Structures are given as structure tokens and as C-alpha cells.
Amino acid sequence: MKTVKFFAAAFAAMSMAACFTSCEKDNGNGDGEAVVLEGGEISGRYSQDLTLKKGEYRLTGSLQMEAPAVLTIEPGVTITSEVTDGKIIYILIEQGARIMAEGTASEPITMTAEEHKAGAWGGLHICGYAHTNAGEGTVSEIGGAPYGGGNDADNSGSLRYVRIQYSGLILDPEHEANGLSLYGVGSGTKISYVHVADGSDDGIEFFGGSVNIDHCIVENCTDDSFDWTEGWNGTAEYIVAYQTVAECDCLMECDNNGKDNDATPVAHPTIRYATFVGNNSANNKRGLRFREGTQVTLEYALVTGKPNPITLQTSQTVASFDNGTSSIGNTYISGTLVNEEGTGYDNDDFLADGNTANYSDFNFTSGFIGKVGQSGAVDSSNDWTAWTRK
């Protein structure tokens, strides 16, 4: 699923020097007209609109959009980060700015790096005005941009048919770049058909917010495939996590707030039509890890390839299952549910709720990703994941 295809679109007639001239003229001052590029080198802060026409671009430094600017990326665009050499290179959309990156199945948008290795660049970060339960003065881990607020319907733009590869730059344990980081992003933002592959941290992480995603794949990101914290309460439908690399940790790591498990608003997303295929690691045993006060509604899911496919931790999370606030339904797992607190909701309750544990016959057509063999191999022919290999 991870074949990389660079689009052979020629650079525009605009020379590299002319490109730099137009960028330098308007970049960040808010006085100039919108900038339209057709290939070349890009970086810097923009407070006016920037459009990347179909072509190939080299990201020579971080690209940061300030309100009220809109970054428009056309189908077929490839953005390649140069070798970082210790620099921080990422794309950041600040509060009040927007990104409109809408590719197609035949011409996806690709964000990648010259070095084909995990952690080669800093990925894509979006900051919105939706809620977070982390308190006042929250800023993004990369770029230090404010996020959070009271507008859960906030609109930060649209991502559609976008590939993010080789991301996950780590500055220190408290400042890490995922493939796609969503900071207080609201439900007005549209995110569909995103493929994050071969990163060194999490694939897609939610820091609060109410954004919904669908038809998204995280493949071989060497921390967690999906991660949420700070009260995210959106919906994720038709998602896939796929791991073959030994370093990969959880298929989903799911928190309310690690510093205050009771923080409000409490994280309670809805996950439906999800397929999770783990790496069968003896060290990273957990598949879906619900902890630190999170609540969840999980329906129509398949979890395989992890010794402990679902684990529950912290008293608040377990209590949410005991009182029915959290629920799991129509879900098949290849082992048993483990309650690490020792009391409360357990595998017997999981079964009583109409789920199936110790399921070994994963040779079936799921209807949303194709066939998943018992070995963990995915046959994605004739299904919606096929665009990732174009």
C-alpha cells in the first residue's frame, strides 16, 4: 500500500528566481496579492492566500499559514521536504487560517521527504478554535501556535486524498511531530482519504476538538497509529491501522487527559467500521488502549495482531464501561479484552455485549477494506484503499 509515485509534472515557465521574488514580495506582510506557484522551492510565513498549482515543490524550511490566509493545494501536487540537517521543517496551519488540500483518487496530494526514513520531516499540523481540556494558553508541540476555544464547529479547511510520508520529527519527549496533528480542530473541517505511512511518531493524533475523519489509513508509524487526548469527541469511520514494523506501539492510544483524568469536556469519540492489524510484537502488546479517563463508543471493529487487542486502564475509564457511558458493539478481536485495573468491565462483559473474542478466522470480506488474512496480510484490491498505491 505504500508505493510512492512522484508526479512528473514539469515546473512552470516561472524560473526559480522569479518564484523566490514573488514569495519574498508578499510573504508574511499581508499587503500583497495572493501568491500562486507552479513548482519550485517553498517555505516561510504567509498571511495572504497561497495556491500550489499541480507540480513538484521542495520544502526548504517550515511553511506556516497565518489568519486569514488559505493554503490551497491542487490535485497532483508533491511537496518534498529537503534533508533537515537539524532544522525543523513542517507545515503548520494556525487558528483562523485554512488548508484546502483536495486531491483525487487518481491524483492524490503527496507530502514526503528526500530521505525515505521515519522522522525525516515534521509533518502537517492544524490548529483550530474548538475545545481542549488542557486549560488556558495551549500551544502546538511543534511551532508553538495557540489552539483551542469555544467554537466546536470551527472550519480549518479540507483534506482529501492526501498522503503524508516519513514524518515524525522528535525534538524531545514533550515536543513531537506526528504525521497529521489536529489541535482543537472543529467539525467544520473535512478530513477524508488520508494515508499516513512510515512515520516515527504517531500517525494521526487529536488534541481535543470535534473534527470527524473518514476513510483514513495509518501504516507503519512507529509509535501509535491513532492517538487522542485533551477531550476529542469527534467521529472516525472507515479507518485502518496496519503495522508490520516491530517498533510500532498501540493501534490506538486513547486518553482523556494524562495530567487530570477527570478534565472536561471528557474525550468521547465514536469509532465505527474500523480495521486494526497489529505487528504481533511481544514487546508492544496493546492494540486499543483506553485509559486516562477517556470514554468511547466503538462499533463494527476488527482487532488482530496484538497479544492484548483491547485494554482498559484507570478507574474513570473502567467506570464509564460499567455505567454504560462507554460501549463496544459488533466487534471481533483475536484475543481477549484485558481490564488492567482488575475490577469492573471485563472480557465476559465484552462478550455479553454481543462481541466476539479469540476470533481466529479473519479470512472474510469486511466490506470496508477488503480481505484480511490470518497472517495479517491485507488484500486491498477493488476497495477504497487502492488509491494509496497509485
C-alpha positions as CSV (number, residue, x, y, z in Angstrom):
1,M,0.0,0.0,0.0
2,K,3.0,2.4,0.2
3,T,4.3,2.6,-3.3
4,V,5.5,6.2,-3.8
5,K,4.8,7.8,-7.0
6,F,6.2,11.2,-7.8
7,F,4.3,13.1,-10.4
8,A,6.3,14.1,-13.4
9,A,4.7,17.5,-13.9
10,A,7.2,20.0,-15.2
11,F,7.9,23.2,-13.4
12,A,6.1,26.2,-14.7
13,A,7.7,28.7,-17.0
14,M,8.3,30.9,-14.0
15,S,12.0,30.5,-13.2
16,M,13.2,29.6,-9.7
17,A,14.5,33.2,-9.3
18,A,11.1,34.6,-10.2
19,C,9.4,32.2,-7.8
20,F,11.6,33.5,-5.0
21,T,10.9,37.1,-6.0
22,S,7.2,36.7,-5.8
23,C,7.4,34.8,-2.5
24,E,9.7,37.4,-0.9
25,K,7.5,40.2,-2.1
26,D,4.3,39.0,-0.4
27,N,5.4,36.5,2.2
28,G,4.1,37.4,5.6
29,N,3.4,41.1,5.1
30,G,-0.3,40.8,4.5
31,D,-0.2,43.6,1.9
32,G,0.3,41.8,-1.3
33,E,-2.0,39.8,-3.5
34,A,-2.4,36.0,-3.3
35,V,0.6,34.0,-4.3
36,V,0.2,31.3,-7.0
37,L,3.1,29.0,-7.5
38,E,3.6,26.3,-10.2
39,G,6.5,24.4,-8.7
40,G,9.8,25.4,-7.1
41,E,11.0,25.9,-3.5
42,I,8.7,26.9,-0.7
43,S,9.0,28.0,2.9
44,G,8.1,30.9,5.2
45,R,5.1,32.5,6.9
46,Y,2.1,33.6,4.8
47,S,-0.7,35.9,5.9
48,Q,-2.2,36.1,2.4
49,D,-3.5,33.2,0.3
50,L,-1.1,30.8,-1.3
51,T,-2.0,28.4,-4.1
52,L,0.2,25.5,-5.1
53,K,-0.7,24.5,-8.7
54,K,-0.1,21.0,-9.8
55,G,3.6,20.3,-9.8
56,E,6.5,19.4,-7.6
57,Y,7.7,21.5,-4.7
58,R,10.8,21.4,-2.4
59,L,10.1,22.4,1.2
60,T,13.3,24.1,2.2
61,G,12.0,25.3,5.6
62,S,8.8,25.3,7.5
63,L,5.7,26.6,5.8
64,Q,3.3,28.4,8.2
65,M,-0.1,29.9,7.4
66,E,-1.4,32.8,9.5
67,A,-5.0,34.0,9.7
68,P,-6.8,34.7,7.4
69,A,-4.7,33.1,4.8
70,V,-5.8,30.0,2.9
71,L,-3.3,27.4,1.6
72,T,-4.8,25.8,-1.5
73,I,-3.1,22.6,-2.8
74,E,-4.3,21.3,-6.2
75,P,-4.5,17.6,-7.1
76,G,-1.3,16.0,-8.2
77,V,1.0,18.2,-6.1
78,T,4.0,16.6,-4.5
79,I,5.7,18.5,-1.6
80,T,9.1,17.1,-0.7
81,S,11.0,18.2,2.4
82,E,14.7,18.7,2.0
83,V,17.1,16.9,4.3
84,T,16.6,18.6,7.7
85,D,20.2,18.7,8.9
86,G,18.9,19.5,12.4
87,K,16.4,22.1,11.1
88,I,12.7,21.8,12.0
89,I,10.7,21.5,8.7
90,Y,6.9,21.2,8.9
91,I,3.7,22.6,7.6
92,L,1.5,24.5,10.1
93,I,-2.0,26.0,9.7
94,E,-2.6,28.5,12.5
95,Q,-6.0,29.4,14.1
96,G,-8.1,31.3,11.6
97,A,-6.1,30.1,8.6
98,R,-7.2,27.2,6.4
99,I,-5.8,24.5,4.2
100,M,-7.7,23.3,1.2
101,A,-5.8,20.2,0.0
102,E,-8.2,18.2,-2.1
103,G,-6.6,15.6,-4.3
104,T,-8.4,12.8,-6.2
105,A,-8.0,9.0,-6.2
106,S,-6.0,9.2,-9.5
107,E,-4.1,12.4,-8.5
108,P,-3.5,12.4,-4.7
109,I,-1.6,15.1,-2.9
110,T,1.7,13.8,-1.5
111,M,3.7,15.3,1.4
112,T,7.0,13.4,1.7
113,A,10.8,13.8,2.3
114,E,14.0,13.4,0.3
115,E,15.2,11.0,3.0
116,H,13.0,7.9,2.8
117,K,13.1,7.1,6.5
118,A,10.9,7.6,9.5
119,G,11.2,11.0,11.1
120,A,12.7,12.7,8.1
121,W,10.5,15.8,8.5
122,G,7.8,17.3,10.8
123,G,4.5,16.5,9.1
124,L,1.3,18.6,8.9
125,H,-0.2,20.5,11.9
126,I,-3.6,22.2,12.1
127,C,-4.7,24.5,14.9
128,G,-8.3,25.4,15.4
129,Y,-10.7,27.2,17.8
130,A,-12.6,24.1,19.0
131,H,-12.3,22.9,22.6
132,T,-9.5,21.4,24.6
133,N,-9.5,20.3,28.2
134,A,-5.8,21.2,28.7
135,G,-6.5,24.6,30.1
136,E,-5.6,28.1,29.0
137,G,-2.6,29.0,26.9
138,T,-2.3,25.8,25.0
139,V,0.2,25.8,22.1
140,S,1.1,23.2,19.5
141,E,4.0,20.9,20.3
142,I,5.7,21.9,17.1
143,G,5.6,25.6,16.0
144,G,4.3,26.9,19.3
145,A,1.0,28.0,17.8
146,P,-2.1,28.7,20.0
147,Y,-5.1,26.4,19.8
148,G,-8.4,25.7,21.5
149,G,-11.5,27.8,22.2
150,G,-15.3,27.6,22.2
151,N,-16.2,27.0,18.6
152,D,-16.6,23.3,18.1
153,A,-17.9,23.9,14.5
154,D,-14.8,25.8,13.6
155,N,-13.6,25.2,10.0
156,S,-9.9,24.8,9.3
157,G,-10.4,23.6,5.7
158,S,-10.4,20.3,3.9
159,L,-8.0,17.3,3.4
160,R,-9.0,14.8,0.8
161,Y,-6.8,12.1,-0.9
162,V,-3.6,13.3,0.9
163,R,-0.5,11.1,1.6
164,I,1.9,12.0,4.4
165,Q,5.1,10.0,4.4
166,Y,8.3,9.7,6.5
167,S,7.1,12.2,9.1
168,G,7.5,12.2,12.9
169,L,10.4,14.5,13.8
170,I,11.0,14.4,17.6
171,L,12.6,17.4,19.4
172,D,12.2,16.0,22.9
173,P,9.7,13.8,24.8
174,E,7.3,16.7,25.2
175,H,7.6,18.1,21.6
176,E,6.9,15.5,18.9
177,A,5.6,15.8,15.4
178,N,3.1,13.3,14.1
179,G,2.1,12.6,10.6
180,L,-1.1,14.7,11.0
181,S,-1.6,16.6,14.2
182,L,-5.0,18.1,14.9
183,Y,-5.1,20.7,17.7
184,G,-8.5,21.9,18.7
185,V,-9.8,21.3,15.2
186,G,-13.6,21.8,14.7
187,S,-16.2,19.7,13.0
188,G,-16.4,22.2,10.1
189,T,-13.1,20.8,8.9
190,K,-13.4,17.9,6.4
191,I,-10.8,15.1,6.5
192,S,-11.2,12.1,4.3
193,Y,-8.9,9.7,2.5
194,V,-5.7,10.5,4.3
195,H,-2.9,8.0,4.2
196,V,0.0,8.4,6.8
197,A,2.8,6.0,6.3
198,D,6.3,5.2,7.6
199,G,6.5,7.8,10.3
200,S,8.5,7.7,13.6
201,D,5.8,9.0,16.0
202,D,2.0,8.8,15.8
203,G,0.2,8.6,12.5
204,I,-2.9,10.8,13.3
205,E,-3.3,12.5,16.7
206,F,-6.2,14.5,18.1
207,F,-5.6,17.2,20.8
208,G,-9.1,17.9,21.8
209,G,-11.5,19.3,19.2
210,S,-14.6,17.8,17.5
211,V,-13.3,17.1,14.0
212,N,-14.6,14.0,12.2
213,I,-12.5,11.8,9.9
214,D,-13.3,9.0,7.5
215,H,-11.5,6.6,5.1
216,C,-8.1,7.2,6.7
217,I,-5.2,4.8,6.9
218,V,-2.1,4.8,9.1
219,E,0.6,2.4,8.1
220,N,3.8,1.6,10.0
221,C,4.1,4.7,12.1
222,T,6.4,3.5,14.9
223,D,4.6,4.9,17.9
224,D,0.8,4.7,17.9
225,S,-1.2,4.5,14.7
226,F,-4.1,6.7,16.0
227,D,-3.9,8.8,19.2
228,W,-6.3,11.1,21.1
229,T,-6.1,13.3,24.2
230,E,-7.5,16.5,25.7
231,G,-11.1,15.7,25.1
232,W,-11.5,14.8,21.4
233,N,-15.2,14.0,20.8
234,G,-15.5,13.6,17.0
235,T,-16.2,10.5,14.9
236,A,-13.8,8.3,12.9
237,E,-15.3,6.0,10.4
238,Y,-13.8,3.5,7.9
239,I,-10.3,3.7,9.3
240,V,-7.4,1.3,9.1
241,A,-4.3,0.9,11.2
242,Y,-1.7,-1.5,9.7
243,Q,1.6,-2.5,11.4
244,T,4.4,-4.7,10.2
245,V,7.3,-2.8,11.9
246,A,8.4,-4.2,15.3
247,E,8.7,-0.7,16.9
248,C,5.0,0.1,16.3
249,D,3.2,0.6,19.6
250,C,-0.6,0.8,20.0
251,L,-3.0,0.6,17.2
252,M,-5.0,3.3,19.1
253,E,-3.8,5.1,22.3
254,C,-6.8,6.8,23.8
255,D,-6.6,9.3,26.6
256,N,-8.8,12.0,28.1
257,N,-6.1,14.0,29.9
258,G,-2.9,12.4,31.3
259,K,-2.5,15.2,33.9
260,D,-6.1,15.2,35.0
261,N,-8.1,12.1,34.1
262,D,-11.3,14.0,35.2
263,A,-10.7,17.0,33.0
264,T,-13.8,18.2,31.0
265,P,-15.1,18.1,28.4
266,V,-14.3,14.4,28.6
267,A,-12.9,12.7,25.5
268,H,-15.7,10.5,23.9
269,P,-15.3,9.9,20.2
270,T,-17.2,7.4,18.2
271,I,-15.2,4.8,16.2
272,R,-17.1,2.8,13.5
273,Y,-16.2,0.4,10.7
274,A,-12.5,0.1,11.8
275,T,-9.9,-2.4,11.0
276,F,-6.8,-2.7,13.1
277,V,-3.9,-5.1,12.2
278,G,-1.0,-5.2,14.6
279,N,2.6,-6.3,14.3
280,N,2.4,-9.3,16.6
281,S,5.1,-7.8,18.8
282,A,5.9,-9.4,22.1
283,N,7.0,-6.0,23.5
284,N,4.2,-3.7,22.3
285,K,1.3,-5.9,23.3
286,R,-1.6,-3.5,23.4
287,G,-3.9,-2.9,20.5
288,L,-6.6,-0.4,21.5
289,R,-5.5,1.2,24.8
290,F,-8.4,3.0,26.6
291,R,-7.0,4.9,29.6
292,E,-6.6,8.2,31.5
293,G,-10.3,8.9,31.8
294,T,-11.3,8.5,28.2
295,Q,-14.7,7.3,27.2
296,V,-15.5,5.8,23.8
297,T,-18.2,4.3,21.6
298,L,-16.6,1.5,19.4
299,E,-18.8,-0.3,16.8
300,Y,-18.1,-2.7,14.0
301,A,-14.4,-3.1,14.5
302,L,-11.9,-5.8,13.9
303,V,-8.7,-6.0,16.0
304,T,-5.9,-8.6,15.3
305,G,-2.2,-9.0,15.6
306,K,-1.8,-7.9,19.2
307,P,-1.5,-10.2,22.3
308,N,-3.9,-7.8,24.2
309,P,-6.2,-6.5,21.5
310,I,-8.2,-4.2,23.9
311,T,-7.0,-3.0,27.3
312,L,-8.8,-0.8,29.8
313,Q,-6.8,1.4,32.3
314,T,-7.7,4.0,35.0
315,S,-10.7,3.9,37.2
316,Q,-12.6,6.6,35.3
317,T,-12.4,4.7,32.0
318,V,-13.4,1.4,33.5
319,A,-16.3,3.2,35.3
320,S,-17.6,4.6,32.0
321,F,-17.9,1.0,30.7
322,D,-19.5,-0.2,33.9
323,N,-22.2,2.5,33.8
324,G,-22.8,2.3,30.1
325,T,-21.4,5.7,29.1
326,S,-18.8,3.9,27.0
327,S,-19.6,0.9,24.9
328,I,-18.2,-1.7,22.4
329,G,-20.5,-3.5,20.0
330,N,-20.3,-5.8,17.0
331,T,-16.5,-6.1,17.4
332,Y,-14.2,-9.1,16.8
333,I,-10.8,-9.4,18.5
334,S,-8.1,-12.1,18.1
335,G,-7.5,-12.3,21.9
336,T,-9.4,-11.2,25.0
337,L,-10.3,-7.8,26.5
338,V,-8.0,-7.1,29.4
339,N,-9.0,-4.8,32.3
340,E,-5.7,-3.8,33.9
341,E,-7.5,-2.2,36.9
342,G,-8.6,-5.7,37.9
343,T,-12.2,-4.9,38.7
344,G,-15.2,-3.9,36.7
345,Y,-15.9,-4.4,33.0
346,D,-14.1,-7.5,31.7
347,N,-14.0,-10.0,28.8
348,D,-17.2,-11.6,30.0
349,D,-19.0,-8.3,29.8
350,F,-17.4,-7.7,26.4
351,L,-18.9,-11.0,25.2
352,A,-22.3,-10.3,26.8
353,D,-22.5,-7.1,24.8
354,G,-22.6,-9.1,21.6
355,N,-18.9,-9.0,20.7
356,T,-16.5,-11.9,19.8
357,A,-13.2,-12.7,21.5
358,N,-10.5,-15.2,20.5
359,Y,-11.6,-14.9,16.9
360,S,-9.2,-16.6,14.5
361,D,-10.9,-16.7,11.2
362,F,-10.1,-13.3,9.7
363,N,-10.4,-14.5,6.1
364,F,-13.5,-12.6,5.2
365,T,-14.5,-9.6,3.2
366,S,-15.2,-6.8,5.6
367,G,-17.0,-4.6,3.2
368,F,-14.7,-1.6,4.1
369,I,-11.1,-2.7,3.5
370,G,-11.1,-5.9,1.7
371,K,-9.7,-9.3,2.9
372,V,-7.6,-9.6,6.0
373,G,-5.8,-12.9,6.2
374,Q,-4.9,-14.6,9.4
375,S,-1.2,-13.8,8.8
376,G,-2.1,-10.1,8.9
377,A,-1.7,-9.6,5.1
378,V,-4.2,-7.2,3.6
379,D,-5.7,-7.7,0.1
380,S,-6.9,-4.2,-0.7
381,S,-7.8,-4.9,-4.4
382,N,-11.0,-3.5,-5.6
383,D,-11.6,-1.4,-2.5
384,W,-11.2,2.2,-1.3
385,T,-7.6,1.7,-0.1
386,A,-6.3,1.1,-3.7
387,W,-5.7,4.8,-4.2
388,T,-2.8,4.8,-1.7
389,R,-0.7,2.7,-4.1
390,K,-1.1,5.0,-7.1
